[in-house]
Structures are given as structure tokens and as C-alpha cells.
């Protein structure tokens, strides 16, 4: 039976993400921008292959996420490529002997904001003010599509937070030009209880990136739970204990509702909400029993993990990354690509806003992938990390995932563990 209980148990099966091949970006007319994407795609796959070669040395079975052979399958109406299936960790998780994955295969999931951007482009409207106005657009469309349906004060506050004083009037003028039926269809086809980005993947059966993974699970008799809102990068598994990160968005909403949902989804587990500025796996890593690596120490570490060695990485702030600081203004502080020019940043900011997140939330030296208690894959050399490993008899295996600053995904993000040896333990059994 396939199962994962503790993420340091010996790894047997893992899924690895996938980027598009370089030629998929040939549609980009600006050769400077196109060349950068070609380089990103080539180097990303090279790094994937290096990662796979390390895992295969430990007899780990590898499953790659799926893409089709036709780039047109991923071309949106806006004329840009859909985000590739890079980060399975964000959408899938084996917890115990159940596998959790997105449910939008069975009902097309619509990214409302992205569709609105597409409609705007087809209408030849200026995109200059969209970043300030998109939440107002969403609210207006919501009101238009579902008249009389109440919007909670929390949701309304989130949607309207960044709006200008005259935003409503601007939007009403825009909506006179935009085909409102088009927007209605976008909403109606999507999840009617959700406004905003629901997933980076808009797909049907043909472009569903988890086809191979899903078949493997079914062939092995694994129960699959389809849930749209599982973010495995925000879940730390230690036996019967699950630690869920509460990021800023969740905290603004009703924390109790989230905790109750987790308890309903995982009735046989102990649920621990923890404050986290980003995904758990970009903030801390319980590497093996007795050792935690972190760049920001939550107050409850010592209470929850008594007698564990807690190594707080020093000097890991983004203010130390000079190349990133030089381009921070161009990338809005969200991503960084070495040796990319202004044309590239302008293109991404205009048309691939949903491709990039906030890389500053992640410290990649804690975003590692554990093979077993004696072998861990890391992005690069870090004296504090390697010293801690040496004290524990852990061998680091370096895989430099070069474009992690663009994908905002380290080694843990671009993988997901599907099966590990070992029986479920309690946190008390793991505490040293």
C-alpha cells in the first residue's frame, strides 16, 4: 500500500514537475524575451534531470507530470502560454494512505482574473491600471453575475482593499465596452463560491497534468480525495500530527473555519495551525527527528518539539541577494532571472502576472527534499545547514535548481512524495 506518514522515512515513489520545452515559447515575438524563456526552459529541464538522477540512485520510482506534444493546447485567448505544471507540491499530497489532489478535472476551473485580463486585451483596452483595479473588477462582476447574493464583509474588504476612490466609476466605464456576457460565462463556469485565482491550472482531460500520477494511484488501489484547496506546501506531516500554515490571507479570514475544515478532512489527525509568512516549506523544515532548520523561529517550536535542535539560519534575508535587489524594482519584488533584460520583465509583468508569486516569502536553504534520515537533497552549500547535517550523520546531495527565483519553487516544491516506507508514529514518538 502506498503511504506517507513522516517525510523523513525512506522515499520509494515521487512525482516531479515539468516545464514546457523551449520551442513552446517560439510564439513570443521579441527575440530578447524569447531567448530568456528558451534558456529558462532548457536549464529547468536539465536541473529536473539532475534531480531525477540523484533520486534514481536510491531506487526511487519517478513519475513526471504530464504535458501534451502540442503547444497550442496551452495557449490562452490572451496569446500567452498557460503556467506549466512545475510545482506538484502546491496541489497534491499523500497523507497517510490517501492522496489529495485538485478536483477541477471534473469541472473546469476558471481563473477569473486571468480571463478578465484576456477579455481586456481582446477589447484593446489599456492594462496600465489593471493592477490597481482588478479587485474592483472582480467585485463588480460578482455583483453583476449574482445580483442579491450577499458578500461577506471579510470578502468585500479583501476584494476592495487596493481600490482607488474613483475605482467603481472607472470599472463601470470599462464594463460598457467589455462584453459582460463573456464575463458572466467565466464566473458561471468556475467555482461560484470563489472570487480570484483558484488555480494556476486551467485544464480539461487532455491537459490535466496529473493523468500519469492519477493512473498510477488507481492501479495501486490508492484512495484519491479530490479537494480544490489542498496546499501541501502549507502542510507539515509528522505521523498523526499535521501542521497547517496560516498565511496572511487565511489569517484575515476566519481561522476557526479553516481549522474546522482541516479537522473534517483529517478526522484521525491532530491539527496544529501555525503562523507562517509563506508556505511552510519555505520557512522551516523538520529534517529528521531532533532537527529543525528555519529562517524564522515560531514561538511554539520549543514547546511542540522539546529537546529538538533548532537551527535558525543567519543572514538569509533577501536584502543579502544583490542581483535580486538590482532588479527588484523591475520585477515588483516578486521574482528574479539572472541576466534578463528589461524587455523580459516588461513582458512578464504585463502578460504573465500569474506565473510569478512572491519569491521573498521563501528561503530556499530550508526548501529541501528528504530521501531518508541519512540523505537530503539541497539547493546548494550552506555552512549552517551542512554543519547540522554533519552532527547528525546526514549526507547532503546538491542539486542547484537555477531558476527557483523565477518559479518561486525549490526542491520541495517541484516534487511530491507519493510513497515512503515506515509506520505512522505520534509526535511524542518522534520527539527526542
Secondary structure, DSSP 8 states (H G I E B T S, - for coil): ---BSBTTS-EEEEEE-----GGGGTT---HHHHHHHHHHHHHHHHHHHHHHHHHHHTT-EEEE----S-GGGGB-TTSSB---S--GGGT-EEEBTEEEE--GGGS----HHHHHHHHHHHTT---TTHHHHHHHHHHHHHHHHSTT----HHHHHHHHTT--TTHHHHHHHHHHHS-HHHHHHHHHHS-TT--S---S----TTT-TTHHHHHHHHHTT-EEEE-TT--GGGEEEETTEEEEEE-HHHHHS-HHHHHHHHHHHTTTSEEEEEE-SS-GGGTEEEEETTEEEESS--TTHHHHSTT-EEEE-SS-SGGG-HHHHHHTTTTTTS---TT--HHHHHHHHHH-GGG---GGG--TTT--EEEETTEEEESS--HHHHHHHHHHT-EEEE---TTHHHHT--TTTTEEEEEE-S----HHHH--
